[in-house]
Amino acid sequence: MLNRRNFIKTTGLAGGAIIAGGAGSFANTFSSYVYESKRPAKKNRKFTSDAVESTIKEIKASIKDPEMGWLFENCFPNTLDTTVNYSEINGKPDTFVITGDINAMWLRDSSAQVWPYLPLAVKDAKLKKLLAGVINRQVKCILIDPYANAFNNGPAESPWKGDLTDMKPELHERKWEVDSLCYPIRLAYKYWKVTGDDTIFDTDWENAMGLVLQTFRDQQRKKSRGPYKFQRVTGWQTDTVAGGGYGNPIQPVGMICSIFRPSDDATIYPFLIPSNLFAVTSLRQVAEILLKVKGNTLMGKGCSDLADEVEKAINTYAISEHLNLGKMYAFEVDGYGNSLYMDDANVPSLLSIPYLTGMDPANEVYANTRKFVLSASNPYYYKGNAGEGQGGPHSGVDMIWPLGITMRALTSKDPEEIKFCLATLKSSHGNTGFMHESFHKDDAFKFTRAWFAWANTLFGELILKVHAEQPGLLA
């Protein structure tokens, strides 16, 4: 049974022996390595976009380092090559997107996986329909259950059918994560802004947004603990929920409870700050759409009012002094004054706040938070022979996540920091030509999840951003 807690995989050279000494010998080996494409044969690709193929050729030609160009060519189209299933149902596009090595669709992952293709939708009508199909499928998922994080492609057997929660045949997993409802909003909003197409905002979409608003309000827990609870019979402490399935106690101060993190690990204090900041942005995006496209002033105001309330609570309860770093965001709080200081490489993270919300990276509170995240003060920041970067409880100690390294670069304007991140990503793929969920800080050949499409596509997004803003770094 394959799940997010995947095995550690060790690989060697594709046609040679495992390298002694792991990543330390890695760079020397590649001096004579032939960079053959790791993409599926054209006939075996799930979807092909002319605009994406053209972009790959253009960007790769500008990258002077052959290994970096090879990585981009493999990673950027990986979502389209291997994970999308496009169809039309009753004349509407419908796209089911698996996460990679797990045959299920996460609301978060599916949004993030196709995000870098959005700017190309205006050049490729077929790609535009595929993206609209992702949005339409996500709406269906939310209407089935706004508390679920991952879905089957129709009714099917789930490895988690025995979880102590309200499972349905369409659900792969039912872990309540605030960001699961934010990511589809982010995708639909950007799609609208890029293409001008508002046909995706139909009655189903509006009903789904009504459920989002209601779910967020219920999980403020002002009057009760709400309808959601979750427990799992497991030896993994972070895979089940304290408090009889409701999580640890909170003081209802206006923020939204997230019983799980984007890593699918249970929160310790249910007010997860990166996800609440993300929710503020998402609610305001929904409000804009409801007002400008749907003329629904009542629900639009409800979204705006909730965004204001959550933001005020964050500013009151989530910012405090930490040792010598000044005022910064906690990772989780409970409203009683208890705070958890750490960061997790999965996104939303504290590091990713500007990426998801548009916050100025120079914001004093964020800048102090970033110093914390990228330092030994963060218990899940690791340094070793194979690289340095964020990890998290999900993959265990000493495991660095490429998502975190990529996000560090995406939220930086410092060319030296970006170069450092690119070099680390280049040297830590374990001779596979792809990004992974995590790799060991001392051995890049010891990694989890050989097929993790989000990490691949996010790396492609980084290369596109560097090419647009600081092309000299790719030379």
Stockholm file with secondary structure:
# STOCKHOLM 1.0

chainA/1-475         MLNRRNFIKTTGLAGGAIIAGGAGSFANTFSSYVYESKRPAKKNRKFTSDAVESTIKEIKASIKDPEMGWLFENCFPNTLDTTVNYSEINGKPDTFVITGDINAMWLRDSSAQVWPYLPLAVKDAKLKKLLAGVINRQVKCILIDPYANAFNNGPAESPWKGDLTDMKPELHERKWEVDSLCYPIRLAYKYWKVTGDDTIFDTDWENAMGLVLQTFRDQQRKKSRGPYKFQRVTGWQTDTVAGGGYGNPIQPVGMICSIFRPSDDATIYPFLIPSNLFAVTSLRQVAEILLKVKGNTLMGKGCSDLADEVEKAINTYAISEHLNLGKMYAFEVDGYGNSLYMDDANVPSLLSIPYLTGMDPANEVYANTRKFVLSASNPYYYKGNAGEGQGGPHSGVDMIWPLGITMRALTSKDPEEIKFCLATLKSSHGNTGFMHESFHKDDAFKFTRAWFAWANTLFGELILKVHAEQPGLLA
#=GR chainA/1-475 SS CCCSSCCEEECCCTTSCCCTTGGGGHHHHGGGCCCCCCSCCGGGCSCCCHHHHHHHHHHHHHCCSHHHHHHHHHHTTHHHHHTEEEEEETTEEEEEECCBSSSSEEHHHHHHHHGGGGGGGGGCHHHHHHHHHHHHHHHHHHHHCTTCSEECSSSCCCTTTTSSSCCCTTEEECCCCHHHHHHHHHHHHHHHHHHCCCTTCSHHHHHHHHHHHHHHHHTTCSSSSCSCCCCCCCSCGGGSCTGGGTCSCCCCSSCCCCSBCTTSCBCSSSEEHHHHHHHHHHHHHHHHHIIIIICCHHHHHHHHHHHHHHHHHHHHHSEEECTTSCEEECSEECSSSCEECCCCSSSSCSTTHHHHHCCCTTCHHHHHHHHHHTSTTSTTEEEETTEEEECCTTTCTTEECHHHHHHHHHTCCCHHHHHHHHHHHHHCSTTSSSCCSEEETTEEEEEECSCBHHHHHHHHHHHHHHHHHCGGGGC
#=GC SS_cons         CCCSSCCEEECCCTTSCCCTTGGGGHHHHGGGCCCCCCSCCGGGCSCCCHHHHHHHHHHHHHCCSHHHHHHHHHHTTHHHHHTEEEEEETTEEEEEECCBSSSSEEHHHHHHHHGGGGGGGGGCHHHHHHHHHHHHHHHHHHHHCTTCSEECSSSCCCTTTTSSSCCCTTEEECCCCHHHHHHHHHHHHHHHHHHCCCTTCSHHHHHHHHHHHHHHHHTTCSSSSCSCCCCCCCSCGGGSCTGGGTCSCCCCSSCCCCSBCTTSCBCSSSEEHHHHHHHHHHHHHHHHHIIIIICCHHHHHHHHHHHHHHHHHHHHHSEEECTTSCEEECSEECSSSCEECCCCSSSSCSTTHHHHHCCCTTCHHHHHHHHHHTSTTSTTEEEETTEEEECCTTTCTTEECHHHHHHHHHTCCCHHHHHHHHHHHHHCSTTSSSCCSEEETTEEEEEECSCBHHHHHHHHHHHHHHHHHCGGGGC
//
